[in-house]
Amino acid sequence: MRILLIEDDTLIGDGLKVGLSKLGFSVDWFVSGEAGFQALNAAPWDAVVLDLSLPERDGLTILRQWREQGADVPILILTARDALDQRIQGLQLGADDYLCKPFALTEVSARLQALIRRRHGQLQPELRHGNVVMQPGNNCVMLAGQPLSLKSRELALLELFLRNPGRVLTRAQLEEKLYSWDADVSSNAVEVHIHHLRKKLGSHFIRTVHGIGYTLGAAE
């Protein structure tokens, strides 16, 4: 899942980018409120992590203007522990959740997963397709009741397909979800990850729609 991070504290921002990336998220990080504001329509974000104290354009202004423009992306705001008025105002302006600094990386991940799950209308924490069960919160995948080891990109790709059953996803769409702008992406990266998933989950798990892209195959 691809995350837009807007945070001017370099220690916090770097920790979130590195930590969330290790947990399977693709993260693009901006330290400027203005640059972060302009980035909203530049990629298909699954959620936003938004600090409120930002240079050039503060977080509450960004939040208000995005919602006025009709943006429906889930937004998790970061606030100082004693900023009660800001937290209330942020929620009233359309934020979906908030976290007080300092916070644990695992809680950020869990809250983002919950926001993304609700956006897709999925009430259960597990994603299922046939004999494959995935728990995105802890990157646990079971195949026919047995644990399955997948690499981070494979996990991200599997989650993307499981969250979009019946939808055909183009290679460009898959690349946009899997990789941040600073990632080094080879021309056949998506095809390689799909090949590996098919070897582990079955050749028919992901179906090629020739000339268009890929979609989930029939559940076994």
N, C-alpha and C positions, 0 to 999 in steps of 0.2 A: 504494500500500500504506500502511496506517495504522499509525503507530508511537507507542507510549507511551514517553515520555522522562522519567526521574526523575533529576534532577541539581540539586544545590543551588548549584553554582558558576554565577553568572549569566553570566559571560563564556563559559564552555564551553556552558552550556545554550542561550544565545541563538545562539551560533555553530552548534550542531547543528541547532536548530530552523530557522533561516534557511537554512543550507546544505543540509540534507536536503530542505527544502521546494522549493528550486530544482532538486533532482535528481529531483523527482516524488513524493516521499513526502508523506503528510499526517501532521503531527506535533502531538501534544498534550504539553505540557511541564509537569511538576510539580516544585517545589523542595522540597516536604515529603515525607518518607518515608511518613508516615501518609496524606496525601492521595493519593500515588501508589499505595500499597497498596490503598486503597479503590477506585481507578479501574479496577482490572483488569477487573471485570465490567461496566463502564459502556459499553463499546464493543467492536466486533469487531477487536481488535488483531491485526496480522500478526506483530509482534515487539515486544520491549521492550528499551530501552537503559537499564540500571540502574547507577547509581553505588553504591558500597558505603558511602561515608561520608556519611550523610544525617542531618538532624535529625529527632527524634520517633520514627523507626523506621529502623534501619540496614538497608542493602541485603541483608546476609546473612540477617537475620531475615525480611525481606520474601520473599526467595527461598525460604527453608525453608518458610514458611507457605503460600506459593502452591503449591509442589509437594505439600505435605501435603494441600492442598485438591483436588488433582488437576488443577491448571492445566497445560496442555500447550503454552502459547504459547512460542515460542523466545525465549530471554533472552540478551542480550549484556551482560556486565558490564564496567564501567569501573573500573580500579584504578590506584593509584599504582605507578610503575615498580618500587619496591622492596618491594611488598607481596606477596611470593611466597606466604606462608602464606594470605593472603586469596584469592589466585587459586586455589590448590589447594582450599581449603575451598569456594569458590564453585562450582567444577566438581563437587565431590563432592556438593554440595547440589542439583545439577540444572541449573546454568547450561550453556548450549550452546556458549558461546564467550566470550572475554574480550579486552579491549584495554587496554594500559597508556597512561597519560597521560604526556606529550602524544601525540596521535595525529593522523593525517591524515584529513580528511573523506572523501576518496575510499576509504580503507580501511574506514571505518565503513560507508559505502554498500555496498561490495563484500561485507563480512561479513554485513550484513543481507540482501542479495540471496541469498547462499548459504544462510543459515538459512531464509529463506522458501521457497526452491527445494526444500530437503530436506523441509520440512514438507509440501509438496504432492507429494512423491514424484517430483520432476522432477530427473533426474540431469544433463541437458544444460543448458548456460547459455542456449540459445536456446529461444524459444517459437514454435511453428509452427501455422498453420492455413491449409491450402491454399497459395496463393501469397504469403501474408503471413508474414514472419519477423521476430521481434523479439528484440533483445538487451537485456534490462532493465538490465544493468549499465552500459551507456553510452547508453541511450535511442535505440538505432539501430533503425529500422524499414525493411524492404525490402518492396516490392510488386512481384512478378514480376521480381525481380532488380534493381529500381531503388530508390534511396533515397527515402524519403518523409518530408516534414517535418510533424510533429505538435506541437501545443501541449502544455504540461505536463499539463493535465487530460485531454486526448485520449490522451496516452501512458498515464496512470494508468488510465483507463477501458479502453483496449485490453489492458493487462496483466491487469487484473482479469478480463476475459472469457476471455483466453487461458489463465489459470490455473484457470478453472472451466468447462472444456468440458462441454457437456451439462447444465449447471445453469441453471435459470431464476433470475435475480436481480431482486428487486423494486427499485422506485425508492428506497425507504427504505434497503435494503441498499447500493445504489450510493452514495447520499449519505453513509452512515456510513463507507464506505471512502475516499471521495474528499475529504472535508472534515473539518478539525479543528473543535473546538467554537467557536473564536474566528473562524471564517471566515464571511463574509457570503454566504449562499446564497440565490439567487432561487428562486422556486417551480418554474420550468421549467428550471433549470440542467442537470439530467441529460438532459432531452430535447434541449436545444440541443447538448450535447456528442455525443450519439448521432447527431443529424442531421449534424453536421460529419464524424464518423467515416464515416458511410454515404456522404457525398459523396466522400470520399477513398479509401475501400476498396471501395465498391460497395454498392448499395442492399440487397442480400441478406446482407451480411456480419453484421449484427446483426438478429435476428428478434424482432419484437414478439409476445409471448404475451398476448393480450388479457385484461385483467382481472387479470393476475398481474405481468408484468414483461418482461424481455428475456433473450435467450440468443444464443449464436453460431448463425449460419446454417450451411447446408451448405458444406463446403469446396469451393472451385473447383479 
